[in-house]
Amino acid sequence: MGFFSFLLLGLIAGALAKLILPGKQGGGWFVTLLLGVIGAMLGGWLGGLIFNVNLQGFFNLSTWLLAIGGSILVLLIYGLITGRKAKN
């Protein structure tokens, strides 16, 4: 996967993770891009470590699930660090 497609994947995965998580997370599109890319890398690493699957292609379902899952995990950690609480 190329650099720009990885950035696009991270942006979309970060935005979807923000939509999935309840409450309001801070940060604009740049923070979403950064956390999404970090989450995609984390998801790919954990997927390779646990399930022996990695981020292969832009249109693979496993790529998207790993990237979104990693982004959710990164957003949860970001929320714990910044002290933002999720509102139900």
N, C-alpha and C positions, 0 to 999 in steps of 0.2 A: 504494500500500500504506500502511496506517495505521501509526501509531507503535507501538501495542501488537503488531500482527502482525509488524512489523519486529523488535521485541524478542524475540518468540517464535521467529521465524526465526533470529535470532542465537544464542539459547540452544540451540536444537536443532542448528544447524550447528556451533556450538562443541563440543557434546557428541559429535556424530558425528565431528568432526575429532580429538577426543581418543581416540575408540575406534579410528580408522583408524591413527593414528600409534603406532609401537611405543614402549615404555618408559612411564615414569610422569612425567606433567607435573604440576607443582604447581598449586595454586589450587583453590578451591572453586567453588561454583555462581556466585558473583558474578564471579569472574575468568573463568569459562567464558562467562558472559553478555557481559561486556565484550569479551573477545577474539573471541567469535562475532559480535558486532555490528560491531566494527572489521573483522573478516574479511569479513563480508557487504558492508560498504561498499567495502572494497578489491576484493573480487571483482566487485562491480557496476561499479566504476570501470574496472578492468582489462578486464572483459568489454565495456564500452562502447568502450573505447579500441582494443582489439585486434580483437574480433569484431563490433563494432557491435550488441551485445546488452546490455540493462540489466536491473535487477531490476524486473520489471513486476508480477506478481501472486504471491500467496502460494502458489498451487497450480501454478505453471509449473515444469517440469522444469529449464529453463535457470536460473531463479532459485535453485533449490536447489543445482544443480551449481556455480554461481558463488559462492554463499555458503559452501558447504562447501570448495571450493577455496581461497577467500580465507582461510577460517578455518584451514585446514591451513598455509597460508603464514605467517599471523600467529603460529600456535603454534610453527612452526619458528624464526621470528625471536625470539619470546619465549624459547624454549629456549636460543638462542644468547646472548641478553642475560643471562639469569639463570644461565647456566652449567650447566644440567641436560643430562645426556647421555642419549641414548636407549639402552636396553638391548635386545639382541636375544635 
